[in-house]
Amino acid sequence: MNRSFKNKIAFNFTLSTALMVAVIFFLIYYIVNLTVFSRLEKDINFEADKHFHEVGIKDGKPYFFDTSEWLEREHSMLELNPVFIQLVDLKGNILDKSPNLKTSILKPDFTKPENSYFKSVLLGQSIAQIQIGIKENKKSTGYLIVAVPIDESEMVLSNLEKVLLISYPIILVILFLITRIIAGRSIQPVITVIETASKITNENLSSRIPLPANKDELKKLVVTINDLMDRIENAVEREKQFTSDASHELRTPLAVIKGTLEVLIRKPRTSQEYIDKVNYCIREMDRINHLVDQLLLMARFESQKSALDWQEVDLTELTESILERQQTLILEKDLSVEFDVTVHDHVYSDPYMTDIIIENLISNAIKYSRDHGRLMIGISRDENNLIYTVNDDGIGIAADEIQHIQQSFYRAEPLQHPEIKGSGLGLSIVKRMCQLLGVSLSIKSQPGNGTTAALIFKI
């Protein structure tokens, strides 16, 4: 049978305590018994010694020479601590006895050693009895028998035994229940661990176990489990982020390849046109490979802070390559593109990540531009920085939403522009990559007047 942890603690504690209580109860009974009968033995020896000196011998037979002794209360009554006295000869014949014996007699037991007391029965009551030999010139003439009732003493011991036997299981049951309650409170953090762990799922990894107040092993366990949950949550979030980023970033080049192939098969083409389009698709496939590599690197950078592939990057050449990849979308919207380069300078950065950042900004500018609109890209510099700007005259973003658009999956007013598709991950990727590269990102916009995104590279 399975038992709960607190029941096991309570059972083991109660079992060990039961043995200890049993020993204590035995010692209590033994000490009380020893005390009662030690006192009883002392009293009966006192009475025997006192009456022994009141016995004389006449004609070879013992007798009491002080008959006034029988007038004492303990010799004439059966109540109030009576003392029974009897003289017998060597054959056990009664020579004299105390008046309180009346028609009863004390039965001698010559098998018992002299001067040692033993238990007997008188009128259905328990008595303690002692026999003392009476001698004349070293010759035995008879016995003095002294007895006292021990009913009350035995009753005390019997009541004590009953109390101990009845209280023993009651004490154990009460002790078990109390220990169970205390054990339950003591292991409450463990129960909390179990309850919290049972609530944690792949969709709910943020739950944490409350720390116990006491600084003990349980608190160390809870801290360790919470740290483990932090690491698991971070790993799962990175996995989710990677999946979302990969889905978002792969959609565009795959769409370009699909569109190119669909255009290619609409009508017969020259050999050169086929070669050009196939080469274009190959370049897009290469871009996809680079993109996957960068997403994998992104996940690894966030988890291990690995070193970036720092190189000199020509932003002008990079922008021209991106505009070429986005040419189909630009033509569909009939956008005019102005590329203003006041300085032709390089930045020291990771080329693949820089490509992803700039392409996301240009792609967003194209996506949110109106048809026949204008796209302006500029590269300039101040004393310490190279400034890269992407400006469109599209739908714009409300001021209170600018701080949110860099969050994953957030899209500004998606219901007002259902024709614009997206998952809200592009700027989230841009933000995280800018943080890794140490590039500052700022976005300014007004609804209806377009958006300007600026990248500030340190020279």
Secondary structure as the mmCIF struct_conf table of DSSP 4:
data_model
#
loop_
_struct_conf.conf_type_id
_struct_conf.id
_struct_conf.beg_label_comp_id
_struct_conf.beg_label_asym_id
_struct_conf.beg_label_seq_id
_struct_conf.end_label_comp_id
_struct_conf.end_label_asym_id
_struct_conf.end_label_seq_id
HELX_RH_AL_P HELX_RH_AL_P1 PHE A 5 PHE A 52
TURN_TY1_P TURN_TY1_P1 HIS A 53 GLU A 54
STRN STRN1 VAL A 55 LYS A 58
TURN_TY1_P TURN_TY1_P2 ASP A 59 GLY A 60
STRN STRN2 LYS A 61 PHE A 64
BEND BEND1 PHE A 65 PHE A 65
HELX_RH_3T_P HELX_RH_3T_P1 THR A 67 LEU A 71
BEND BEND2 GLU A 72 GLU A 72
HELX_RH_AL_P HELX_RH_AL_P2 ARG A 73 SER A 76
BEND BEND3 LEU A 78 ASN A 81
STRN STRN3 PHE A 84 VAL A 88
TURN_TY1_P TURN_TY1_P3 LEU A 90 LYS A 91
STRN STRN4 ILE A 94 LYS A 97
HELX_RH_3T_P HELX_RH_3T_P2 PRO A 99 LEU A 101
TURN_TY1_P TURN_TY1_P4 LYS A 102 THR A 103
HELX_LH_PP_P HELX_LH_PP_P1 LEU A 106 PRO A 108
TURN_TY1_P TURN_TY1_P5 PHE A 110 THR A 111
BEND BEND4 LYS A 112 LYS A 112
HELX_LH_PP_P HELX_LH_PP_P2 PRO A 113 PRO A 113
TURN_TY1_P TURN_TY1_P6 GLU A 114 ASN A 115
STRN STRN5 TYR A 117 LEU A 122
TURN_TY1_P TURN_TY1_P7 LEU A 123 GLY A 124
STRN STRN6 GLN A 125 GLU A 136
TURN_TY1_P TURN_TY1_P8 ASN A 137 LYS A 138
STRN STRN7 LYS A 139 PRO A 149
HELX_RH_AL_P HELX_RH_AL_P3 ASP A 151 SER A 186
TURN_TY1_P TURN_TY1_P9 ILE A 187 ILE A 187
HELX_RH_AL_P HELX_RH_AL_P4 GLN A 188 LYS A 199
STRN STRN8 THR A 201 THR A 201
TURN_TY1_P TURN_TY1_P10 ASN A 202 GLU A 203
STRN STRN9 ASN A 204 ASN A 204
HELX_LH_PP_P HELX_LH_PP_P3 ILE A 209 PRO A 212
BEND BEND5 ALA A 213 ASN A 214
BEND BEND6 ASP A 216 ASP A 216
HELX_RH_AL_P HELX_RH_AL_P5 GLU A 217 LEU A 264
TURN_TY1_P TURN_TY1_P11 ILE A 265 ILE A 265
BEND BEND7 ARG A 266 LYS A 267
HELX_RH_AL_P HELX_RH_AL_P6 SER A 271 GLN A 304
HELX_LH_PP_P HELX_LH_PP_P4 SER A 306 LEU A 308
STRN STRN10 GLN A 311 ASP A 314
HELX_RH_AL_P HELX_RH_AL_P7 LEU A 315 ARG A 325
TURN_TY1_P TURN_TY1_P12 GLN A 326 GLN A 326
HELX_RH_AL_P HELX_RH_AL_P8 GLN A 327 LYS A 333
TURN_TY1_P TURN_TY1_P13 ASP A 334 ASP A 334
STRN STRN11 SER A 336 VAL A 341
BEND BEND8 THR A 342 THR A 342
STRN STRN12 HIS A 346 SER A 349
HELX_RH_AL_P HELX_RH_AL_P9 PRO A 351 LYS A 367
TURN_TY1_P TURN_TY1_P14 TYR A 368 TYR A 368
BEND BEND9 SER A 369 SER A 369
HELX_LH_PP_P HELX_LH_PP_P5 ARG A 370 ARG A 370
TURN_TY1_P TURN_TY1_P15 ASP A 371 HIS A 372
STRN STRN13 ARG A 374 ARG A 381
BEND BEND10 GLU A 383 ASN A 384
STRN STRN14 ASN A 385 ASP A 392
BEND BEND11 GLY A 394 ILE A 395
HELX_RH_3T_P HELX_RH_3T_P3 ALA A 399 GLU A 401
TURN_TY1_P TURN_TY1_P16 ILE A 402 GLN A 406
BEND BEND12 GLN A 407 GLN A 407
TURN_TY1_P TURN_TY1_P17 SER A 408 PHE A 409
BEND BEND13 ALA A 412 GLU A 413
HELX_RH_3T_P HELX_RH_3T_P4 PRO A 414 GLN A 416
TURN_TY1_P TURN_TY1_P18 PRO A 418 GLU A 419
BEND BEND14 ILE A 420 ILE A 420
BEND BEND15 GLY A 424 GLY A 424
HELX_RH_AL_P HELX_RH_AL_P10 GLY A 426 LEU A 437
TURN_TY1_P TURN_TY1_P19 GLY A 438 GLY A 438
STRN STRN15 SER A 440 GLN A 446
TURN_TY1_P TURN_TY1_P20 PRO A 447 ASN A 449
STRN STRN16 GLY A 450 LYS A 458
#
